[in-house]
Amino acid sequence: MFNFVVQAIQAYNQIGYFVGAVVLLGLGGLILANSLYWRIQSVRVRGVIAGVIDRGGNYTPVYQYTAPNGSSYKAKSDTSSGSTRGKETGRRVSLLISAHDPTQAREANDFLLDIIGILLVAPGFLFGYLALTAYPVTWVTWLMAAAMIGYLAERAYRILIPKGQRVSISDVLQQHGSQNASLDLTALKPIEQIVDSRNEQDQFKQERANKRRAAPIVAIFAAVLFAAGIYQARNVAQLAASGIRSPGEVVRLASQSGKGGYTYYPIVRFRTGQNDSIEFRDSIGSSPPMYRTGDKVAVLYLSSNPRGSAVIDHGTFWNWLIPALLLAAAALLLWLLLSMLRGNDSGRIQSGAASVT
């Protein structure tokens, strides 16, 4: 009976890994494909921030640049935010001008979306690898693998357009000249008009200085969380790929006091393949307790270190929850760090900035 339960859990986990791989590869692939498309198909120019368009506290930068023919053009960013950092009038930027909508642009040195896409794709490949190596391979396995390969191939085909079919800078600028009237700049204003009082300007500068001082601390925390997430993910992946499952039983509960009361951890006993009796405390506790004495559980352990590696097999989702939360927190701090650095690096307002509007 237990073998049947183990096989059912294995099938469920394999499907879970496949679903996770498809979702993560799909989302991450979509983000990376969009970013790659911009970098391959867009036209690179140098420009300055001419101002922002304020939409209810959301600020969209508008860029101005000079084309090789000497003409001046404007393009609006495809992203906006509620922050005023990095949007100073006159700030010099490297731009990507959209080949299909020349009134749209984005900053060439902004790699936030690329990082998010990589953070999604990397565990997606890991999930796919575990689904193929940690569990028996069936015809369903090959069907899912073929579907994912087909999806990725289709995305790549749409992105990697032959060089001869790509637009030239002359085509983009000619189209820009015919479409520039469609870019509504009636709401364009310098960001300095939004923070125009002396106190607000001083507060803005002080905030920038505080962010500059806090950046190393944020970087350290992001590195620690990322290292912890990778360590936890490696352990979970090792157990999923090489671990042995065995029936176990909760023999008692261990309580640990904290500010919010007591947290209860199950103490589990199981037998290894060599018939050795092992007891361990599971790393996940709860209040109220999730288990009671006498509950039957499935144990996952490594044959080389059964006592030190044993955990309750909570299923794919719960097994990966802790490393996923650690990596998500690291990604959030990394986004915050990039935002801080971008704001600090760009906080230079040129004296003649008003002339670009």
C-alpha positions as CSV (number, residue, x, y, z in Angstrom):
1,M,0.0,0.0,0.0
2,F,2.8,2.4,0.9
3,N,4.5,1.7,-2.4
4,F,1.3,2.7,-4.2
5,V,1.2,6.0,-2.2
6,V,4.9,6.7,-3.0
7,Q,4.3,6.1,-6.7
8,A,1.3,8.4,-6.6
9,I,3.3,11.1,-4.9
10,Q,6.1,10.7,-7.5
11,A,3.6,11.1,-10.3
12,Y,2.1,14.1,-8.6
13,N,5.5,15.7,-8.0
14,Q,6.6,15.1,-11.6
15,I,3.5,16.8,-12.9
16,G,4.1,19.6,-10.5
17,Y,7.7,20.0,-11.7
18,F,6.5,20.0,-15.3
19,V,3.7,22.6,-14.6
20,G,6.3,24.7,-12.7
21,A,8.7,24.5,-15.5
22,V,6.1,25.5,-18.1
23,V,4.9,28.4,-16.0
24,L,8.3,29.7,-15.1
25,L,9.8,29.2,-18.6
26,G,6.7,30.8,-20.1
27,L,6.8,33.9,-18.0
28,G,10.5,34.2,-17.9
29,G,10.8,33.5,-21.6
30,L,8.2,36.1,-22.4
31,I,10.0,38.7,-20.4
32,L,13.4,37.8,-21.9
33,A,12.0,37.6,-25.4
34,N,10.5,41.1,-25.1
35,S,13.8,42.4,-23.8
36,L,15.8,40.6,-26.4
37,Y,13.5,41.9,-29.2
38,W,14.0,45.5,-28.1
39,R,17.8,45.0,-28.0
40,I,18.0,43.3,-31.4
41,Q,15.4,45.2,-33.4
42,S,15.5,48.7,-31.9
43,V,17.7,51.6,-33.0
44,R,20.3,52.8,-30.5
45,V,20.7,56.5,-30.0
46,R,22.0,58.9,-27.3
47,G,19.6,61.5,-25.9
48,V,18.5,63.5,-22.9
49,I,15.3,63.5,-20.7
50,A,13.2,66.4,-22.0
51,G,10.6,66.1,-19.2
52,V,7.9,63.8,-17.9
53,I,4.2,63.2,-18.4
54,D,2.4,63.1,-15.1
55,R,-0.5,60.7,-15.1
56,G,-2.0,60.8,-11.6
57,G,1.4,60.5,-9.9
58,N,2.8,58.1,-12.4
59,Y,5.7,59.8,-14.3
60,T,6.5,58.7,-17.9
61,P,9.9,60.1,-19.2
62,V,10.0,61.7,-22.6
63,Y,13.4,61.7,-24.4
64,Q,14.9,64.0,-26.9
65,Y,17.7,63.1,-29.3
66,T,19.4,64.4,-32.4
67,A,19.5,62.2,-35.5
68,P,22.5,61.9,-37.8
69,N,20.7,64.2,-40.2
70,G,20.7,67.0,-37.6
71,S,17.0,66.9,-36.8
72,S,15.6,66.7,-33.3
73,Y,13.1,64.0,-32.3
74,K,11.1,63.0,-29.2
75,A,10.1,59.6,-27.9
76,K,8.1,58.5,-24.9
77,S,9.3,55.7,-22.5
78,D,7.3,52.5,-22.6
79,T,7.5,52.3,-18.8
80,S,6.5,54.7,-16.0
81,S,6.7,54.8,-12.2
82,G,5.7,56.9,-9.2
83,S,9.4,57.7,-8.4
84,T,11.0,61.0,-9.5
85,R,14.5,59.5,-9.2
86,G,16.4,59.2,-12.5
87,K,14.0,61.5,-14.3
88,E,15.9,64.7,-13.9
89,T,15.6,67.0,-16.9
90,G,18.8,67.0,-19.1
91,R,20.0,63.7,-17.8
92,R,21.9,62.0,-20.6
93,V,20.8,58.5,-21.5
94,S,21.4,55.7,-24.0
95,L,18.1,54.9,-25.7
96,L,16.5,52.1,-27.7
97,I,14.0,53.5,-30.2
98,S,11.2,51.0,-31.1
99,A,11.4,49.9,-34.7
100,H,7.6,49.5,-35.0
101,D,6.5,52.5,-33.0
102,P,9.1,55.2,-33.1
103,T,7.3,57.3,-30.5
104,Q,8.2,54.6,-27.9
105,A,11.6,54.1,-26.3
106,R,13.3,52.6,-23.3
107,E,16.7,53.1,-21.7
108,A,19.3,50.7,-23.1
109,N,21.2,50.3,-19.8
110,D,18.2,49.2,-17.8
111,F,18.6,45.5,-17.2
112,L,15.9,45.0,-14.5
113,L,13.5,43.1,-16.8
114,D,16.4,40.9,-18.0
115,I,17.3,40.0,-14.4
116,I,13.7,39.2,-13.6
117,G,13.4,37.0,-16.7
118,I,16.6,35.1,-15.7
119,L,15.4,34.6,-12.2
120,L,12.2,33.0,-13.6
121,V,13.9,30.9,-16.3
122,A,16.7,29.5,-14.1
123,P,14.3,27.6,-11.7
124,G,12.2,26.7,-14.7
125,F,15.1,24.8,-16.3
126,L,15.8,23.3,-12.9
127,F,12.2,22.0,-12.5
128,G,12.3,20.6,-16.0
129,Y,15.6,18.8,-15.3
130,L,14.2,17.3,-12.0
131,A,11.0,16.2,-13.8
132,L,13.2,14.3,-16.4
133,T,15.8,12.9,-14.1
134,A,14.3,12.4,-10.6
135,Y,11.2,10.4,-11.8
136,P,10.5,7.6,-14.3
137,V,10.3,8.9,-17.9
138,T,7.0,8.0,-19.7
139,W,5.3,9.0,-22.9
140,V,3.7,11.9,-21.0
141,T,7.2,13.1,-20.1
142,W,8.2,13.2,-23.7
143,L,5.0,14.9,-24.7
144,M,5.5,17.7,-22.2
145,A,9.2,18.1,-23.2
146,A,8.2,18.3,-26.9
147,A,5.6,21.0,-26.1
148,M,8.1,23.1,-24.1
149,I,10.8,22.8,-26.8
150,G,8.2,23.7,-29.5
151,Y,7.1,26.8,-27.5
152,L,10.7,28.0,-27.0
153,A,11.5,27.4,-30.7
154,E,8.5,29.4,-31.8
155,R,9.5,32.3,-29.5
156,A,13.0,32.3,-30.8
157,Y,11.8,32.3,-34.4
158,R,9.7,35.3,-33.8
159,I,12.6,37.2,-32.2
160,L,15.5,36.3,-34.4
161,I,14.3,37.9,-37.6
162,P,16.7,37.6,-40.5
163,K,19.1,40.6,-40.7
164,G,17.9,41.6,-44.2
165,Q,14.4,42.1,-42.9
166,R,15.3,44.4,-40.1
167,V,14.6,48.1,-40.3
168,S,17.4,50.7,-40.8
169,I,17.8,53.8,-38.8
170,S,16.8,55.8,-41.9
171,D,13.5,53.9,-42.1
172,V,12.8,54.5,-38.4
173,L,13.6,58.2,-38.5
174,Q,11.5,58.6,-41.7
175,Q,8.6,56.9,-39.9
176,H,9.3,59.0,-36.8
177,G,9.0,62.2,-38.8
178,S,5.6,61.1,-40.2
179,Q,4.3,60.0,-36.8
180,N,5.8,62.5,-34.4
181,A,2.5,64.5,-34.5
182,S,0.8,61.6,-32.9
183,L,2.9,61.9,-29.7
184,D,0.8,64.0,-27.3
185,L,3.2,66.3,-25.5
186,T,0.7,68.8,-24.1
187,A,1.3,67.4,-20.5
188,L,5.1,67.4,-20.8
189,K,6.8,69.2,-18.0
190,P,10.2,69.1,-16.3
191,I,10.3,66.9,-13.2
192,E,11.7,69.9,-11.3
193,Q,8.3,71.7,-11.6
194,I,6.7,68.8,-9.8
195,V,9.2,69.2,-6.9
196,D,9.6,72.9,-7.3
197,S,9.9,74.2,-3.7
198,R,13.3,74.7,-2.1
199,N,12.3,72.4,0.8
200,E,11.2,69.7,-1.6
201,Q,14.4,70.0,-3.6
202,D,16.5,69.7,-0.4
203,Q,14.4,66.7,0.7
204,F,14.9,65.2,-2.7
205,K,18.7,65.6,-2.5
206,Q,18.8,64.3,1.1
207,E,16.8,61.2,0.0
208,R,19.3,60.6,-2.8
209,A,22.2,60.8,-0.3
210,N,20.4,58.4,2.1
211,K,19.8,55.9,-0.7
212,R,23.5,56.1,-1.7
213,R,24.6,55.3,1.9
214,A,22.0,52.5,2.2
215,A,23.0,50.8,-1.1
216,P,25.9,48.8,0.3
217,I,23.7,47.4,3.1
218,V,20.9,46.5,0.7
219,A,23.5,44.8,-1.5
220,I,24.8,42.7,1.4
221,F,21.3,41.6,2.4
222,A,20.5,40.7,-1.2
223,A,23.7,38.7,-1.5
224,V,23.0,36.8,1.8
225,L,19.4,36.0,0.8
226,F,20.5,34.9,-2.6
227,A,23.2,32.6,-1.2
228,A,20.7,31.2,1.3
229,G,18.1,30.6,-1.4
230,I,20.7,28.9,-3.6
231,Y,21.8,26.7,-0.7
232,Q,18.3,25.7,0.2
233,A,17.4,25.1,-3.5
234,R,20.5,22.9,-3.9
235,N,19.4,20.8,-0.9
236,V,15.9,20.4,-2.1
237,A,17.0,19.6,-5.6
238,Q,19.5,17.0,-4.3
239,L,16.8,15.3,-2.2
240,A,14.4,15.4,-5.2
241,A,16.9,13.9,-7.5
242,S,18.7,11.4,-5.2
243,G,16.6,11.1,-2.1
244,I,15.0,7.9,-0.8
245,R,11.5,7.8,0.4
246,S,10.5,5.8,3.5
247,P,7.4,5.6,5.7
248,G,7.7,7.5,9.0
249,E,5.6,8.3,12.1
250,V,5.4,11.4,14.3
251,V,6.5,10.2,17.7
252,R,6.1,13.5,19.6
253,L,6.1,17.3,19.1
254,A,8.9,19.7,20.1
255,S,7.8,23.2,21.2
256,Q,9.8,26.4,20.8
257,S,8.7,29.6,22.5
258,G,8.7,32.9,20.6
259,K,7.1,36.4,20.7
260,G,3.9,35.1,19.2
261,G,3.7,32.0,21.5
262,Y,4.9,28.5,20.8
263,T,5.8,26.9,17.5
264,Y,5.5,23.1,17.3
265,Y,7.9,20.9,15.3
266,P,7.2,17.2,14.6
267,I,9.7,14.7,15.7
268,V,9.6,11.8,13.2
269,R,10.9,8.3,13.4
270,F,11.6,6.1,10.3
271,R,13.7,3.2,9.3
272,T,16.4,3.3,6.5
273,G,17.0,0.6,3.9
274,Q,19.5,-0.9,6.3
275,N,16.8,-1.1,9.0
276,D,18.4,1.6,11.1
277,S,15.9,3.5,13.3
278,I,16.3,7.3,12.8
279,E,14.7,10.2,14.6
280,F,14.8,13.8,13.4
281,R,13.1,17.1,13.9
282,D,11.5,18.5,10.8
283,S,12.6,22.0,9.9
284,I,9.1,23.3,9.3
285,G,7.1,24.2,12.5
286,S,3.7,25.8,12.9
287,S,1.2,27.1,15.5
288,P,-1.2,25.4,15.9
289,P,0.7,22.1,15.1
290,M,0.1,20.6,11.7
291,Y,0.8,17.0,13.0
292,R,-0.2,15.0,16.0
293,T,1.6,12.1,17.7
294,G,1.0,8.9,15.7
295,D,0.5,10.6,12.3
296,K,1.9,8.7,9.3
297,V,4.2,10.7,7.0
298,A,6.5,10.2,4.1
299,V,10.2,10.8,4.8
300,L,12.7,11.9,2.2
301,Y,16.5,11.4,3.0
302,L,19.9,10.8,1.5
303,S,21.4,7.4,2.0
304,S,24.8,8.9,2.7
305,N,23.5,11.0,5.6
306,P,20.0,9.8,6.7
307,R,20.0,11.6,10.0
308,G,21.3,15.0,8.8
309,S,19.3,15.1,5.5
310,A,15.9,13.6,6.5
311,V,12.8,15.8,6.0
312,I,9.1,15.3,5.8
313,D,8.1,15.1,2.1
314,H,5.6,17.9,2.0
315,G,5.1,17.8,-1.8
316,T,6.6,19.9,-4.6
317,F,5.1,23.2,-3.6
318,W,5.9,23.2,0.1
319,N,9.4,21.6,-0.4
320,W,10.3,24.6,-2.7
321,L,8.5,27.3,-0.7
322,I,11.4,28.4,1.5
323,P,14.0,28.6,-1.3
324,A,11.5,30.4,-3.5
325,L,10.7,33.0,-0.8
326,L,14.4,33.5,-0.2
327,L,15.2,34.0,-3.9
328,A,12.1,36.3,-4.3
329,A,13.2,38.4,-1.4
330,A,16.7,38.6,-3.0
331,A,15.2,39.6,-6.3
332,L,13.1,42.3,-4.6
333,L,16.2,43.7,-2.8
334,L,18.2,43.6,-6.1
335,W,15.4,45.6,-7.8
336,L,15.5,48.1,-5.0
337,L,19.3,48.3,-5.3
338,L,19.2,48.9,-9.0
339,S,16.5,51.5,-8.6
340,M,18.7,53.3,-5.9
341,L,21.8,53.2,-8.0
342,R,20.0,54.4,-11.1
343,G,18.6,57.3,-9.2
344,N,21.9,58.2,-7.6
345,D,23.9,57.8,-10.8
346,S,21.5,60.1,-12.7
347,G,20.9,62.9,-10.2
348,R,22.7,65.6,-12.2
349,I,20.6,68.5,-13.5
350,Q,22.3,70.5,-16.1
351,S,21.9,74.3,-16.1
352,G,20.6,74.4,-19.6
353,A,18.1,71.6,-19.2
354,A,15.1,73.7,-19.9
355,S,16.1,74.3,-23.4
356,V,15.4,70.7,-24.4
357,T,11.7,71.1,-23.9
